[in-house]
Amino acid sequence: MSHPLRFEELWDSASKQPKGPAFDPAKLQGLPEGARRYLQHSIPIGESLRSAVRLRMHGEIKLKDWYPFSAEQVIDWSRGMIWQATVRVHGLPICGGDSYLDGEGAMRWKLLGILPVVSATGIDITRSAAGRVNIESIWLPSVLCRDGISWTASDSSVISMVKVLCGKNYSASCPLSVPPESTSPDRQQAA
């Protein structure tokens, strides 16, 4: 990445941030029905509203053909995100990722972790990375309960939001399919 901040440094700084207030569904009054249902379905009552999440994923990614990959991602709402991955193309690892930190996007990939394959920055990369953080905030629903997010709805299943991310306004439309409140799944507590 073109950023001096590394993946573990972003996670370490994010995990040291104080926890937010406890989730209170009463504070969702006034939101469109779809937004309210999504947030009530996504966040357990009393859970601290966090501003960062660390994700691990694996699967296949389409790069002309489908190739296996594994990745980790940190989303820190105050800074942005780093996604680092390894893709195996014909058995050879291509390592790299995407980032959006402090208002700047970047992409860097290296064959065998040494030979540069892709290195990109600029306004288009930044806009794309900001859009990605915006839509991937679905993995961190607690940030959608914050001030500074305005919601609109065309009906009960399609909502739109405008958020401020690193001092800039970005909008996203999110089609939702959330079960009615009466059928919310029971939540299991981790041991």
N, C-alpha and C positions, 0 to 999 in steps of 0.2 A: 504494500500500500504506500501511497505517497505521504501518509500520515506518520509522524514519529511515534504515535501511540500504538502499542501492540495489543493483540487480542486479550491476553491475560491482564495487561495493565488496565484496559477498559473494564473488564469484569471486576477486578480488584477494587477499582475506584467506585464502580457502581454498587458493589455489594456492601461498601462501607457507608453508603448514604443512609440517613435515618429512614425508618419505615414511615409510611404515610398513615393517616388516620384509618380507623376501621371502616369497612364498607357498611354503609347504612342505606338500604333501599329507599327509605323515606326521602333521601336527598335527590332521588331521580324524578320526583314529581315535576311535571311540566315538560319532560322530555317526550318526544314522539313515542307512541306505543311500541314500535319495533325496536327502538333503541333501549327503552326501559326493559322490555322482555329479554333482549340479548344480554344486557348487563346483569340483570337478576339471575339469568341462567348461567352466566359465566363466572361470577364471583361469589364465593360463599359469604353469607352474612357474618360480619365480624372480622373477616380477613383483612389484613393490612393492605392498603392501596400502595403497591410497590411501583417503582419507576424504572425497573430493569428486570430483564429475564435472560437466561442462558438456555439455548436450545441445542440439542444434538439431533441429527437426521442422517438418513441414508436412503438410497434408492437408485434410480436411474435418471440421467439427465440427457436431454437431446442436444447433441452437437453434430448435426448432420445425421448421425446414427445414435442409438441409445447406448450409453456407457454407465457403468456403476460409479457411484460416488458416495462419499461420507463427508459430513460437514458439521461444523459448530457455528453458532451465531450468538452474539450478544447484542441485545437492543437496550440501550440506555437512553431513556427519553430526553434527558438533558443534553446529551451529546450526539446521539445518532446510533449507528450500528456498524459492526464488523461481521462479515460472513466469510469464514475460511473453509476451504474444501480441498479434497483430493479426488480427482477424476482419473480413472484408469482407462486409457485408450490403447487398445491392443496390448494390454498388460503393463504399459508404461504409465507412471504417475505424472499427472499434471497438477501442480499444487498452486493455490492462490486464492483469490476471492474478490469480494466487492466490499466497499465501505462508504459510509456517509457519516462524516464526523465534523462537527462544528461548522456545518454549512457547505462542506466540500465533498464531492463524490470522487471515488477512484476505483480502478479495476486493475489487477495485476495477476498474471498467471505465468508459471514457469514449468517447462518440461524438466522432469527429474528434480525439480526444486532449484535448478541452476540456470537453464537456458530460457531467456525471456520469450514468451509466446505472445502475450498481450500485455500492454501497459497503456492505460488510458485515463485521462482526467479531462476536465473542461465542463462547459455549461450543460451539454447534453448528458454526460455521465452523471453530473450532479443532479439534474432534474430527474433522471431515471432512478438514481439511488434514493432521492428524497421520496419519490413516489413509492418505492419499495418499502421504506421505513413506514410510511404512512399506512399502506395497506397491511403490512405485517404487524401493525399495532394490534391486530386482532389476536395475536399471541400474548399480548400484554393488555388485557381489557381494562385493567385498573387505570391506565392513563386516559381512557375515554370517559372517566368520571370527573376529570379535572375541569377547573375553570379554563376558559379560553377555547373551549370546543363548542361550536354551535351546530345544532342538529336540525335537519328538515326531513320531512317524509312525504312521499307521493302516495303511499298507502301503508298498511300495517306491516308489510314484509320488505319494503325497500326504503332504506334510510340513506341520507347523505350527511357528511360531516365536514366541517372546515376546522382545521387544527393549525396551531402555530408550532412549527418545528424549527428549532435553532433560529428563532426570530423571523421566520418567513411563513406566510400563509400557504397552505396546500389543501386541496379539497380531494375527497374520495367518495365515490358512490359504492355502497356495499349492499348487494342484495342479500337479505337474510331469510333463513327459514328456521325460525325458532318455535318450538312447541308452545302451545298455550300454557299460561302460568299453572293451570291445574294439573298439568302432566309433567312438571319439571322433575328430572331424575333425582333420586336420593343421592346425597353426596357421601362418599366414604372418606373417613379420616385416615391419614397415613399413620402407620404404627410408629 
